Amino acid sequence: MVAATAAGADANTMSGLTRYHVGNVYLAGRSRAGTAATAAVVRRMTATVSAASTGGIRLAVATDQEGGFVQVLGGPGFSAIPTALSQGTQTTAVLQTSARVWGSQLRAAGLTMNLAPVLDTVPSRQFAPHNAPIGFFGREYGFTPQAVSAHGGAFAAGMRQAGIAPVVKHFPGLGRVTLNTDTTRNVKDTVTTRTDPYLLPFRTAIQSGARWVMVSSAYYTRIDAGHIAPFSPLIMRTMLRSDLHFTGVVLSDDLCNAAQLAPWALGTRATSFINAGGTMLLCANPRAIPAMYSAVLQLAQHNPAFAAAVNAAALKVLTVKAGH
């Protein structure tokens, strides 16, 4: 899944879709142009779908439409969505109805997915300002796993009712860290365990039918101290697949521009994610796609086990996109 500027895909994004067969895009940055203009941006990309580029399979088109400080699309036809913290003060019934409206606006703009809701639990209101990725921006639905589960679930249900696939994030949780993986290296969660109570929102979302889960890029020292989450079979295969019985797409957080990934070469990021059980790699930098593509292709051509993992990931994406 490659980034496209919300105001219009550049030549690198278009090359990723046509030359490198990237089958999924997300709108990044900010746009105030409204639903009609956004639909035109999306149409230019979906027009690349062909037997030669994507095997004729439609693109998944996503964005980050959480609300508050994280709302990519605005302008005519788009509501101003409040922060998740504000959404968490509504009844779940009201929130689900609102989310259905917000989802229908995304559908009108040609999108199929929302990289939301955030299911990270921040431990307390006092800690929130120190939690750089989530609490600082009011991206949490509340301060208990139960509140996050109920309200995040209502948001996801409303999106689904509008025909938008929700992507729950950031497994297994970013609510307890102080640093942000986008801007800082060596971000670590030293609290969360494999059987943590804070996993409740993810477990409930999966039981309620979530088909897309985004994995955080932090280290979890009490789960797998040696691997960041997108390189951890324990987190993606054991916890998500075995413990939580998740059968959908495991999506990475940004593996291209995020500071947390700086120690690894682009190709290594791609192959390590797939080797560890990841399904779909999200990349904020379209210029990184050729290096990642060639690394995956070369390893698959020489390593039958890796080739099988690539094929399994591709099949998983196809089946989930088809609604199975």
N, C-alpha and C positions, 0 to 999 in steps of 0.2 A: 504494500500500500504506500504510494508515493504522494508527497505533498504537491498541491497546486495552490498558487496564490489565489485568494478568494476573489480578487478582482479580475483574474484571468490567468490561465496556465501559460507558463513560458515555454521556450523551445526545449529546455531540458526535460520538463515534465512530459511534453508531447512526444519527445523521443523515447522516454521511458515506456510510454503506452504503445507506441507503434513499433519501435525497433527492439525493445527488450521485453515486450510481452507482459508488462506490469498490468495486472487485471483489476486494480483497485486504487482509488485516489481519495485524498481528503483535502478539503479546502482549509487553508491556513491563513494566518494573519487576521486582518479585519476588513470587512466591507460594509458600507452603509448604503449600498446601491439598491437593495430591495429584492423581492422574490423574482420579478421578471428578469432583471439584469443577471441575477445569479443563475437562473434557469438557462440563460444564453451561454454563460460560462460553462455550465455543466454539459449542455448539448454539444459544444465544440469537442469536449473530451469523449462523450459517449458515441460520437460519430466515428471514433477510431475503432470501435468494436467491429471486428470482421473475422472471417475464418483464418486469415493470415496473422492477425495481431493477438486475438484472445480466444481463438477457436470458436468465435461467435458468441462467447459467454459474456453477458452484460457486466459492466463495471459495478462494483460496490462503490458508492459515492458517499463519503462521510464528512463530518466536520465536528468541531467541539462547540456544541450549543448547550452548555451547562446552565448558563445564567450568570448574572453579576459581572465579575471581571473577566470571566471566560465565556464569552459569547462572540463567535466569529462573525455571524451574519446578522445584520440589522438593516434598518431603512424600511421603505414602504412594503407592507405585507408581513413584516416580522415584528412580533411583540418584543418589548423590553422585558427580559426574563429576570426575576430577582435572583439573588444568590441562593445557593442550596440551604444556607443557614436560615434565610428568610422562608424558603419553601418549606423547611422543616417545622415552621410554626403554624402552617395550614393543616387542616384535617387531610388525611390521606385521600379521601374522596374528592375534595376540592383540588388537591394537587394532581391527582390522576386526570381529572377533567381538563385542567390547565395544560398538562403535558400532552394530552391528545391534541389540543389546539396548536401548541408549539410544534408538535410533530407534523401536523397537517401543513403547516407553513413550510417545513423542510421538504415535504413531499411536493408541494407546489413549485418549489425551486429545483426539483429534479433529484433530490437526495434520497438515499435509501437507508442510511445509517446515521446514528449519533454517537460520538465517542463520549458517552455519558449514560448513566449517572456515576458519580464518584461514590464509592461505597467504603472509603477509608473512614475509620472512626478516630477522631481526635479525643484524647482522654478527658480533657476538661476545657472550659472556657478560658481558664487562666493560662493553660499551655498553648492555646490556639495561636497567639501572636508569635510564638517561638517555633511553630511548625511551618517552615517556609513554603512547602509545596501546597498545603491544603488549608490549614487553619488561618494562616495569614491573609488569605483571600476569601475566607468564608465559604469554601467549597464543600464543607462537611454539612450533612443533614442534621447533625446533632452530636451529642457527646456520649452516647451509649450505643452499643451495637444494635440494640433493639430499635432505637429511634432511627438510626441510619438504615436499618433493614426495612422498616415499615415505609419510610418516606422515599428512600431510594427505589424501593420496589414499586411504589405508586407511580413515580416518575417513569420507570421502565415500562410499566403496564400501559400508561397513557401513550407512550411512544409507539409501542407495539400495536395498539388500537388504531393508530394513525398510519400504520404500514411502515413505520421506521424501526429498524433493528437497533435496540439499545446495546451499547458495549459497556459492561460494568468494569470498573477499574478502581484502584491499581493493585491487583492481587500480589501478595497477601496483605497489603495495606501500607499506606504511607503516612498514617496519622500520628505516628510516634517518633518520626525522625525530626531533626532540626534543620537539615540541609536539603537542598533541592537538586535532584539528579540532572536537571537540565543545565544547571549553572555551576555545579560543584562536583569534584571527583570524590571517590571513596565514601559515598553516603552509606551509612550503616544504620540498621534497626537492630538494637541489642536486646529487645524485649520479646518480640513476637515468636511464638512457638508453633509447632506443627498442629497442635490441637487447641490453638488459642481461641478464647471467647470472641475476639475481634474478627474471627473468620465468619461469624454468623451471617452478616449481610451477604457475603458471597455464596455461602451455602444455601441460603433462602432464595437468592436470585436464581441460582442454578436449578433448584427444585421447582421454581416457578417458570422455568422455560428459557432462561438466558442462553443464547447460542454463541455469544461472543464475550470473552473475558480478556481484558488487557492486563498484562503482567508488569509490575513496576520494575525499575532498573536498579533498585537498592540491593545491598547485601543484607542478609538476615542471619546474624551470627549464631543465633540459637537454633537455626534450621539447617543452613548450609553455609558455613563461614567462608568456604573456599571459592564460591561462585556467586556472581551477581544473579539475581532471579532469572533473567532471560537466558542464562547459560547453565541453569540448575535443573537437572533431571528430577531431583528430589521435589522441587517446587512445582514444576510443570507436569511431570509424569506421575509422581507419587501423590502429591497433595491434590492437584486439580483433577487428574484423571482417576486415580484409585480412591483416594479418601473422599472426594466430593462428587465422584461419578460424573464429571463433566465430559460431555461427548462432542462439544462444539469446537469453535475456532479459538486457539490461544494466540492472541495478538500481542506483539511487543509494544512497549512504549517506544518513543523515538530512539533508534539505534544509530542515527547518523550525525546529528548535531549536538546531542546531549553530552555535556562535559564528563559524565560518569563513564562514557564509553571511550574516552580519549586514549586510554592505554592500549587499545586493540586496533589492529589494522581493519579497514572496512571489510575486506573479504572474510577475515576471521570472525567478525561480528556476525555475519550472515550464516556461515557454516556452523558456528558454535550454537547459535539460536536453534537452528533446525536439528542439529545433532542432539540437543538437550530435550527436544520434544515440542518446540515451538511450531506453530502452523503458519502464521502470516507475519512478516517483518514489516514494521512501519518505519518509514524513512522520511525525515523532514528536509532532506537535501537531495533534490533530483539528480544533481551532478555525481552523487555517490552510487547511483544505480549500476552503471556499467561495471565498476569494480566488484560489486557484490554479486551481480549476475554471473560474471565470468568465474568468480571463485566457486560459486555453487555448482555451475555447470562442469567445471574442471574436476572438482572433487567427486561429483556424481558419476562422471565418466570413468573414474579410476577406482571407486570404492562402492561395491555393490550394496553394502549396508546403508551407506549414506544415500545412495540413489533410491533405495526403498523408502527411506525416511522422507525424501523429497516427494516421491510419488504419493505417499500416504498423506502428506500435508496438502498436496494439490487436490487429491480426491476429497479430503475433508472440506476444503474450501468450496469445491463444486457442489458437494451434497448439501452443505449448509446454505449456500446461495440458492439452491433449488428448493429449499424448504423442507428437507428430509431430516 
